[in-house]
Amino acid sequence: MAREPEILFTTEEIAASVTRIAGAISRDYADRTPLLIGVLKGAFVFLADLVRHLSIPVEIDFVKLSSYGNEMESSGEVRTIAGLEQSVEGRDVIVVEDIVDSGVTLNHFLEDLRSRGPASVKLCVLVDKTARREIEVEIDYAGMQIDDEFIVGYGIDCGEQYRYLPDIRFVQNEPEVEQEESTP
């Protein structure tokens, strides 16, 4: 395996962002019980930490989407691998994602979600990767912003590697790992 990537955001910086986002969501939904939809696999660590910092009741569901396959860049073709178990009709929904890159995958999912009649849809993202944006998506709750770095750690992977890292690191060149189809 290649040398571990360099730290971009420390565990303390991530924790501060999660706490800030959780505070904003708790204030905005003080009298409601939103449905948080985690986008697997990359958002699972962020979602778990976020939920532990909320001061409001929430319900949770998951969706698994893919537009990366084995690549470090989105293919632009979005596939739903596992769909929602709960209805979103009439619900306040917050989509929780690890990173917004091109915007293609999230735009596709958000359009589908909105067609199902929720009361509201908000987007919560740990990392906003602005330099790669092809389709603008409105981010309601954002953690950190990066330019064009390829990142791993804190649940975010490259070929199913590096999810275990407690911080977020950037990869300068594609790591030498066996590539399997995965969702960042």
For each residue, the residues with C-beta under 8 A, 3 or more apart:
1: 161 175 176 177
2: 175 176 177
3:
4: 162 165 169
5: 152 153 162 169 170 171 172 175
6: 169 170 172
7: 10 167 168 169
8: 146 149 151 167 168 169 170
9: 13 14 144 154 167 168
10: 7 13 14 167
11: 14 15 166 167
12: 15 16
13: 9 10 16 17 144
14: 9 10 11 17 18 49 126 143 144 154 167 168
15: 11 12 18 19 49
16: 12 13 19 20
17: 13 14 20 21 126 143 144
18: 14 15 21 22 46 49 50 53 126 143
19: 15 16 22 23 53
20: 16 17 23 24 143
21: 17 18 24 25 50 124 141 142 143
22: 18 19 25 26 50 53 54 55
23: 19 20 26 27 53
24: 20 21 27 28 141
25: 21 22 28 29 34 50 54 56 94 124 141
26: 22 23 29 30 54 55 56
27: 23 24 30
28: 24 25
29: 25 26 32 33 34 56 92 94
30: 26 27 56
31:
32: 29 56 92
33: 29 56 57 58 59 92
34: 25 29 56 58 59 91 92 93 94
35: 58 59 60 61 86 88 91 92 93 94
36: 47 50 51 58 59 60 61 93 94 96 124
37: 60 61 62 63 84 88 93 94 95 96 113
38: 43 44 47 60 61 62 63 96
39: 42 43 62 63 64 65 95 96 97 98 106 109 183
40: 43 44 62 63 64 82 183
41: 44 64 155 157 163 182 183 184
42: 39 46 97 98 99 155 156 157 163 183 184
43: 38 39 40 46 47 96 97 98 126 155
44: 38 40 41 47 48 155
45: 48 49 154 155 163
46: 18 42 43 49 50 96 98 126 143 154 155
47: 36 38 43 44 50 51 60 96
48: 44 45 51 52
49: 14 15 18 45 46 52 53
50: 18 21 22 25 36 46 47 53 54 96 124
51: 36 47 48 54 58 60
52: 48 49
53: 18 19 22 23 49 50
54: 22 25 26 50 51 58
55: 22 26
56: 25 26 29 30 32 33 34
57: 33
58: 33 34 35 36 51 54
59: 33 34 35 36 86
60: 35 36 37 38 47 51
61: 35 36 37 38 84 85 86
62: 37 38 39 40 82 84
63: 37 38 39 40 80 82 83 84 109
64: 39 40 41 80 81 82 183
65: 39 78 79 80 81 105 108 109 183
66: 69 78 79 81 105 181 182 183
67: 74 75 76 77 78 79 102 104 105
68: 71 72 73 74 75 182 183 184
69: 66 75 181
70: 159 179 180 181 182
71: 68 74 75
72: 68 150 158 171 174
73: 68 101 102 132
74: 67 68 71 101 102 104 105
75: 67 68 69 71
76: 67 102 104 134
77: 67
78: 65 66 67 104 105 108 109
79: 65 66 67
80: 63 64 65 83 109
81: 64 65 66 183
82: 40 62 63 64
83: 63 80
84: 37 61 62 63 87 88
85: 61
86: 35 59 61 91
87: 84 91 116
88: 35 37 84 91 93 113 116 117 118
89: 116 117 118
90: 117 118 119
91: 34 35 86 87 88 118 119
92: 29 32 33 34 35 118 119 120 122
93: 34 35 36 37 88 113 118 119 120 121 122
94: 25 29 34 35 36 37 121 122 123 124 140 141
95: 37 39 106 109 110 113 121 122 123 124
96: 36 37 38 39 43 46 47 50 124 125
97: 39 42 43 100 106 123 124 125 126
98: 39 42 43 46 125 126 127 154 155 156 184
99: 42 125 126 127 128 129 151 156 184
100: 97 103 106 123 125 127 128 129 133 137 139
101: 73 74 105 129 132 133 184
102: 67 73 74 76 105 132 133 134 135
103: 100 106 107 133 134 135 136 137
104: 67 74 76 78 107 108 134 135
105: 65 66 67 74 78 101 102 108 109
106: 39 95 97 100 103 109 110 123 137
107: 103 104 110 111 135 137
108: 65 78 104 105 111 112
109: 39 63 65 78 80 95 105 106 112 113
110: 95 106 107 113 114 121 123 137
111: 107 108 114 115
112: 108 109 115 116
113: 37 88 93 95 109 110 116 118 121
114: 110 111 118 121
115: 111 112
116: 87 88 89 112 113
117: 88 89 90
118: 88 89 90 91 92 93 113 114 121
119: 90 91 92 93
120: 92 93
121: 93 94 95 110 113 114 118
122: 92 93 94 95 140 141
123: 94 95 97 100 106 110 137 138 139 140 141
124: 21 25 36 50 94 95 96 97 139 140 141 142
125: 96 97 98 99 100 128 139 141 142 143
126: 14 17 18 43 46 97 98 99 142 143 144 154
127: 98 99 100 143 144 145 146 151 156 168
128: 99 100 125 139 142 143 144 145 146
129: 99 100 101 132 133 145 146 147 148 149 151
130: 133 145 146 147
131: 146 147 148
132: 73 101 102 129 148
133: 100 101 102 103 129 130 136
134: 76 102 103 104
135: 102 103 104 107
136: 103 133
137: 100 103 106 107 110 123
138: 123
139: 100 123 124 125 128 142
140: 94 122 123 124
141: 21 24 25 94 122 123 124 125
142: 21 124 125 126 128 139 145
143: 14 17 18 20 21 46 125 126 127 128
144: 9 13 14 17 126 127 128 168
145: 127 128 129 130 142
146: 8 127 128 129 130 131 149 151 170
147: 129 130 131
148: 129 131 132
149: 8 129 146 170 171
150: 72 158 170 171 174
151: 8 99 127 129 146 156 168 169 170 171
152: 5 156 157 158 161 162 163 165 168 169 170 171 175
153: 5 156 162 163 164 165 166 167 168 169
154: 9 14 45 46 98 126 163 165 166 167 168
155: 41 42 43 44 45 46 98 163
156: 42 98 99 127 151 152 153 162 163 168 184
157: 41 42 152 160 161 162 163 182 184
158: 72 150 152 161 162 171 174 175 177 184
159: 70 175 177 178 179 180 182
160: 157 163 177 180 182
161: 1 152 157 158 175 177
162: 4 5 152 153 156 157 158 165 169 175
163: 41 42 45 152 153 154 155 156 157 160
164: 153
165: 4 152 153 154 162 168 169
166: 11 153 154
167: 7 8 9 10 11 14 153 154
168: 7 8 9 14 127 144 151 152 153 154 156 165
169: 4 5 6 7 8 151 152 153 162 165
170: 5 6 8 146 149 150 151 152
171: 5 72 149 150 151 152 158 174 175
172: 5 6
173:
174: 72 150 158 171
175: 1 2 5 152 158 159 161 162 171
176: 1 2
177: 1 2 158 159 160 161
178: 159
179: 70 159
180: 70 159 160
181: 66 69 70
182: 41 66 68 70 157 159 160
183: 39 40 41 42 64 65 66 68 81
184: 41 42 68 98 99 101 156 157 158
